[in-house]
Amino acid sequence: MSSFTNFYETWFDHLRQLLNQLSASPRPPSNPDQQRDLVHLVRKVMSHYSDYYRAKSLAAHRDAVSVLAAPWATSLERSLHWIGGWRPTTAFHLVYTESSIRFESHIVDILRGQRTGDLGDLSPSQFRLVSDLQCETVTEENAITDELSEWQDGASDFLVEIPNMEEKIGRLISVIEKADDLRLRTVQRVVELLTPHQAVEFLIAAAELQFGIRGLGVDQDRLRTNGD
């Protein structure tokens, strides 16, 4: 697990670099070249997330229990985890929150008929598609939660069915991989529903949330350690 923890620290540092690139990107794009640059940057960030889940899957096959416990995360992060990571439906709360904030900040321009092109300028069809995807994601989330509950309900089996240990750990690996697959697919599908400009803003919000919670968690863990 120490190897994945080292990977995560490097991956997290690279995410910060990508966040800086996202934040510095031209929005809204004023020409086709800038539009292509945004598309390339979004793909680059999504590839970075794919790398994370690929490495995490390998770690789960080596030590599923440790991956579920997420030792690389702070106590605060773990308190918010759903099966070793963020809850997929968080993506939709981000879209709605960022859309509301930007809509309110540009409401005068919007009332004048001016288009901002950002997350505050989502079309009715985009809202409908995001809502439909949210419903699908909630259904999948609940099904995976039920799978984990079934696995946990069989905890007493560990005392009497040692020969089946490999099978039980295999089931846990499957649950973790399904959860991570849903996390990645959710972000990918949300990004597909947005324009490049909107996708960049969504990815910025997602990364800033991740950095913000981790920063608070690091501070709390440090205070707790010093207090002891």
Beta strands, then each sheet from edge to edge (+ up, - down):
end
